[in-house]
Amino acid sequence: MKDYKDSVEEYIRRKIFSKTGEAFLDFSLEEDDIYSELNDIGQWLCRKYPEGNSSFYLLDSVRVQAAAIHGHQAVLVCKGMVELIFRTSAMMVGAERRLRNNDEKFYEPWRDNLSSWLKDGDFEWSNNDFWWIHEESHRKMFEMFVEGMFVFIVLHEIGHLHNLHGERRGDKSEGKIPSASDNIVIHEAVSCAEEKNETDSLAVHAREIIADTYAFQFMLTEFEKFYFPASEYENLNKGALCVANYNVCIYIVASLFWALNFQRPMRNDTQEDYYPSHVFRLQSIETASLEHRICGGDYGLTHLAVRLGMQGYTGKLRCATDNDELSSWRTTMDIPANFEHYQKICGITEKWSNMKYGVRDEDYLRDVTTNWRLR
């Protein structure tokens, strides 16, 4: 394990830090323990989901970005992404407080200039005006939102590893499997890349949607375990708990995508950017939830969860910002071209996904068949 860890860290220093001047995040220099706690969560997820050696690192970087390093099975999250999560979570706690008492006066630095707050607002842990981190009841909600967004981001990167996106990209570009140890796949909230042709662009979009679907599926699993265990809600049936869990998770993911939209505004009337637009990704998660009947295989219950979830995050984020920008952003998905684009992505999904971690379906099925014949 030590040799593996040394190899990963040497790779990161050589391939990333030597170019950017960045470093691994030193938690002892941070004002709050939450950085160390998030690092523990990232390491735990990377031990639980990938098979074999895997690792997680927080980087001392202002970039709003996360990455998956194929070959090394490593996930990286930049401090800039974490701080965006903090600012977004603060806004979400503010929305919850505003909903309970619309006439109450309290500090809301995002309310008059949401774009400025989400893009580069100063998050000062010692600032006594930041009631969401100093008042215990609000702090608990703040941490839940932070952990939810962080879990989704880490699982998204693990989703790239699960589905062999680094290896499959090598297939498409060179007709052969590359040396995976030098293949790094970066998720950038702000992307300057341009695709070469429509086929390449569609493949990029498919990979992101597949990783999102993977992340949301297992985010639901983790949240159900830690926040909605049946043993603590004996008065609610399993269906009600599933709907409640979905509503909280989709609110968290919708808020994250809404925040990323301010980092890198994208066209929503057409999916011609390098990555699919943030609202397209949100709707794709909702559509996949319906297709997979994510509430125990019950379509009616799943439909209820998706409908209530959409109503919930739309109402709450409208309350946080005191405008209808999110509703307008969300309704751009009604354009027929977006549905047609989603259908195209579905048409190539099997080329970019697999059932078992790190094993192509054809190889997995061949091994299963061989083992069955040997019995």
C-alpha positions in Angstrom: 0.0 0.0 0.0 2.9 2.4 0.8 4.4 1.8 -2.6 1.1 2.5 -4.2 0.6 5.7 -2.2 4.1 6.9 -3.0 3.5 6.2 -6.7 0.2 8.2 -6.7 1.7 11.2 -4.9 4.8 11.3 -7.1 2.5 11.2 -10.2 0.4 14.1 -8.8 3.5 16.2 -8.0 5.1 15.5 -11.4 2.0 15.8 -13.6 0.0 18.5 -11.8 1.9 20.4 -9.1 5.0 20.9 -11.3 2.8 22.9 -13.7 0.4 24.6 -11.4 2.5 25.3 -8.2 -0.2 23.7 -6.1 0.1 21.3 -3.2 -1.7 18.8 -1.1 -4.0 20.7 1.4 -2.5 21.0 4.9 -5.5 20.7 7.2 -3.5 22.1 10.2 -3.5 25.5 8.5 -7.3 25.7 8.1 -9.6 27.5 10.5 -12.1 24.7 10.8 -12.0 20.9 11.2 -14.5 20.5 8.3 -11.7 20.2 5.8 -10.2 17.2 7.6 -13.7 15.7 8.0 -14.4 16.0 4.3 -11.0 14.4 3.5 -12.0 11.5 5.8 -15.3 11.1 3.8 -13.4 11.2 0.5 -11.0 8.5 1.7 -13.8 6.4 3.0 -15.8 6.5 -0.3 -12.6 5.6 -2.2 -12.1 2.6 0.0 -15.7 1.5 -0.3 -16.5 1.8 -4.0 -13.4 1.2 -6.1 -11.9 -2.3 -6.1 -8.2 -2.6 -5.3 -5.9 0.2 -4.3 -7.4 3.6 -4.5 -6.8 7.0 -2.9 -8.3 10.4 -2.3 -6.7 13.9 -1.9 -7.8 17.4 -1.3 -5.6 19.9 -3.2 -4.7 23.4 -2.0 -5.9 24.9 -5.2 -8.4 27.8 -6.0 -9.7 25.9 -9.0 -13.3 24.8 -8.9 -12.5 21.4 -10.1 -12.3 17.7 -9.3 -10.4 14.9 -11.0 -10.1 11.2 -11.5 -6.7 9.7 -12.3 -7.1 6.5 -14.2 -4.6 3.8 -13.7 -3.9 5.0 -10.2 -7.5 5.0 -9.1 -7.2 8.3 -7.4 -9.8 11.1 -6.9 -8.8 14.7 -6.3 -10.9 17.6 -5.2 -9.6 21.2 -5.2 -10.2 23.6 -2.3 -11.9 25.9 -4.7 -14.6 23.4 -5.3 -15.0 22.8 -1.6 -15.3 26.6 -1.0 -18.0 26.8 -3.6 -19.8 24.0 -1.7 -19.6 26.1 1.5 -21.1 29.2 -0.2 -23.8 27.2 -1.8 -24.7 25.3 1.4 -24.9 28.6 3.3 -27.4 29.9 0.7 -29.4 26.7 1.1 -29.6 27.0 4.9 -30.7 30.6 4.4 -33.5 29.4 2.1 -34.7 27.0 4.8 -34.7 29.8 7.4 -36.4 32.2 5.0 -39.1 29.7 4.3 -39.9 29.3 8.0 -40.2 33.0 8.6 -40.3 35.2 5.5 -40.4 38.4 7.6 -37.4 37.6 9.7 -34.3 39.8 9.2 -31.0 38.0 9.2 -27.7 38.2 7.3 -28.0 36.9 3.7 -24.9 38.0 1.7 -26.1 36.1 -1.4 -29.5 37.7 -1.6 -28.7 40.9 -3.4 -25.9 39.6 -5.6 -26.0 35.8 -5.9 -23.5 35.7 -8.7 -20.9 37.6 -6.7 -21.4 35.4 -3.6 -21.2 32.1 -5.5 -18.3 33.0 -7.7 -15.9 34.7 -5.2 -17.7 35.5 -1.9 -15.4 35.5 1.1 -16.2 32.6 3.4 -14.8 33.7 6.8 -15.0 31.1 9.5 -14.4 33.6 12.2 -17.0 36.1 11.0 -19.7 36.2 13.6 -22.3 37.3 11.0 -22.0 33.8 9.5 -24.8 32.4 11.7 -25.0 29.2 9.7 -21.7 28.0 11.1 -21.9 29.5 14.6 -25.4 28.5 15.6 -25.6 24.8 16.3 -29.0 24.0 14.8 -28.1 25.8 11.6 -24.6 24.3 11.6 -25.9 20.8 11.5 -28.0 21.6 8.4 -25.1 23.4 6.8 -22.8 20.3 7.3 -25.5 18.0 5.9 -25.7 20.0 2.7 -21.9 20.3 2.5 -21.4 16.6 2.9 -24.1 15.8 0.4 -22.5 17.9 -2.4 -19.1 16.6 -1.5 -20.3 13.0 -1.6 -21.9 13.6 -5.0 -18.7 15.1 -6.5 -16.5 12.3 -5.2 -18.9 9.6 -6.4 -19.1 11.4 -9.8 -15.3 10.9 -10.2 -15.5 7.3 -8.9 -18.2 6.8 -11.6 -15.6 7.7 -14.3 -13.3 5.1 -12.8 -16.1 2.5 -12.4 -17.0 2.8 -16.1 -13.4 2.8 -17.4 -13.7 6.2 -19.1 -10.0 6.7 -19.3 -9.4 3.3 -20.9 -12.4 3.7 -23.2 -11.2 7.1 -24.3 -7.9 5.5 -25.4 -9.9 3.0 -27.4 -11.7 5.7 -29.3 -8.7 7.9 -30.0 -6.0 5.3 -30.8 -7.8 2.1 -31.4 -6.0 0.5 -28.5 -5.7 0.6 -24.8 -3.2 3.3 -23.6 -0.9 3.2 -20.7 -3.5 4.1 -18.1 -1.1 5.4 -15.5 -0.5 8.5 -17.6 -4.2 9.1 -18.4 -5.9 11.7 -16.3 -9.5 12.7 -16.7 -10.4 16.1 -15.3 -13.9 17.3 -14.4 -13.8 21.1 -14.8 -16.6 23.4 -13.7 -15.0 26.0 -16.0 -13.9 24.4 -19.3 -12.1 26.1 -22.1 -11.8 23.0 -24.3 -13.5 22.6 -27.7 -14.5 19.3 -29.2 -13.3 18.3 -32.6 -16.6 17.0 -34.0 -20.1 16.0 -33.0 -19.2 12.4 -32.3 -16.5 13.4 -29.8 -18.8 15.9 -28.2 -21.6 13.4 -27.7 -19.1 11.0 -26.1 -18.0 13.6 -23.6 -21.6 14.3 -22.7 -22.4 10.6 -22.4 -19.5 10.1 -20.0 -20.6 13.0 -17.8 -24.2 11.9 -17.7 -23.2 8.3 -16.9 -20.9 9.5 -14.0 -23.7 11.7 -12.7 -26.3 8.9 -12.8 -23.8 6.6 -10.9 -23.1 9.3 -8.3 -26.7 10.1 -7.6 -27.7 6.4 -7.3 -25.1 5.8 -4.6 -25.6 9.2 -3.0 -29.2 8.1 -2.4 -27.8 4.9 -0.8 -25.4 6.8 1.5 -28.0 9.4 2.6 -30.6 6.7 3.3 -28.2 5.0 5.5 -27.0 8.0 7.5 -30.0 10.4 7.4 -33.1 8.3 6.7 -32.6 4.9 8.5 -35.9 3.1 8.9 -35.0 2.4 12.5 -35.3 6.1 13.3 -38.5 6.7 11.4 -40.8 3.9 12.6 -43.9 6.0 11.9 -43.0 6.3 8.2 -43.2 3.5 5.7 -40.4 2.7 3.3 -42.0 4.5 0.4 -42.3 7.7 2.3 -38.7 7.5 3.4 -37.6 6.9 -0.2 -39.5 10.0 -1.3 -38.0 12.1 1.5 -34.5 10.9 0.8 -34.8 11.6 -2.9 -36.1 15.2 -2.2 -33.2 16.1 0.0 -30.6 14.6 -2.4 -32.1 16.2 -5.5 -32.3 19.6 -3.7 -28.6 19.3 -2.9 -27.6 18.3 -6.5 -29.8 21.0 -8.0 -28.2 23.6 -5.8 -24.8 22.4 -6.8 -25.6 22.6 -10.5 -27.2 26.0 -10.0 -24.0 27.2 -8.4 -21.8 25.8 -11.1 -23.9 27.6 -13.6 -22.6 30.9 -12.2 -19.0 29.6 -12.4 -19.4 28.9 -16.1 -22.7 30.0 -17.7 -23.6 27.6 -20.5 -26.1 27.6 -23.4 -29.2 25.7 -22.5 -31.1 25.9 -25.8 -28.5 23.7 -27.4 -25.9 21.3 -26.0 -22.9 22.5 -28.0 -20.5 23.2 -25.1 -17.7 20.9 -24.1 -19.7 19.5 -21.2 -23.5 19.2 -21.1 -25.0 22.2 -19.5 -25.6 22.0 -15.8 -29.4 22.1 -16.0 -29.2 19.4 -18.7 -27.3 17.2 -16.3 -29.9 17.9 -13.6 -32.7 16.9 -15.8 -30.8 13.8 -17.0 -30.6 12.6 -13.4 -34.3 13.2 -12.9 -35.1 11.4 -16.2 -32.9 8.4 -15.3 -34.6 8.3 -11.8 -37.9 7.8 -13.6 -36.5 5.3 -16.1 -34.9 3.2 -13.3 -37.9 3.6 -11.0 -35.5 4.6 -8.3 -38.1 4.3 -5.4 -38.1 0.6 -5.0 -39.2 -0.1 -8.6 -42.5 1.7 -8.0 -43.1 4.0 -10.9 -45.9 5.9 -9.2 -43.8 6.5 -6.1 -40.8 7.5 -8.2 -43.0 9.9 -10.2 -44.2 11.5 -6.9 -40.6 11.8 -5.6 -39.4 13.5 -8.8 -42.4 15.9 -9.0 -42.1 16.9 -5.3 -38.3 17.2 -5.6 -38.6 19.6 -8.5 -41.2 21.6 -6.8 -39.1 21.6 -3.6 -35.7 22.9 -5.0 -37.4 25.4 -7.3 -39.4 26.9 -4.4 -36.5 26.9 -2.0 -33.9 28.4 -4.3 -36.4 31.0 -5.5 -36.9 31.9 -1.8 -33.1 32.1 -1.3 -32.6 34.5 -4.2 -36.0 36.3 -4.2 -36.3 36.0 -8.0 -37.4 33.5 -10.6 -34.1 33.0 -12.4 -33.9 29.3 -11.4 -37.4 28.6 -12.8 -36.4 30.2 -16.1 -33.1 28.2 -16.1 -35.0 25.0 -15.4 -37.7 25.5 -18.1 -35.0 25.8 -20.9 -35.0 22.0 -20.8 -38.5 22.0 -22.4 -36.8 22.8 -25.7 -37.3 19.7 -28.0 -33.6 19.7 -29.0 -32.6 18.9 -25.5 -34.8 15.8 -25.4 -33.3 14.8 -28.8 -29.8 15.2 -27.4 -30.6 13.0 -24.4 -31.9 10.3 -26.7 -28.6 10.4 -28.6 -26.7 10.0 -25.4 -28.9 7.0 -24.4 -28.1 5.5 -27.8 -24.3 5.3 -27.0 -24.5 4.7 -23.2 -23.6 1.0 -23.6 -20.3 2.1 -25.2 -19.3 4.1 -22.1 -20.7 2.0 -19.2 -20.4 -1.3 -17.5 -22.2 -3.2 -14.7 -19.2 -4.4 -12.6 -16.6 -2.0 -11.3 -13.7 -1.7 -13.8 -14.7 -4.7 -16.0 -16.3 -4.4 -19.4 -19.6 -6.1 -19.7 -18.4 -8.4 -22.5 -15.4 -9.5 -20.3 -17.6 -9.9 -17.2 -20.2 -12.0 -19.0 -17.5 -14.1 -20.6 -16.0 -14.8 -17.2 -19.4 -15.6 -15.7 -20.2 -18.0 -18.5 -16.7 -19.7 -18.2 -17.1 -20.2 -14.5 -20.6 -21.6 -14.9 -19.4 -24.1 -17.5 -16.5 -25.2 -15.2 -18.9 -26.1 -12.4 
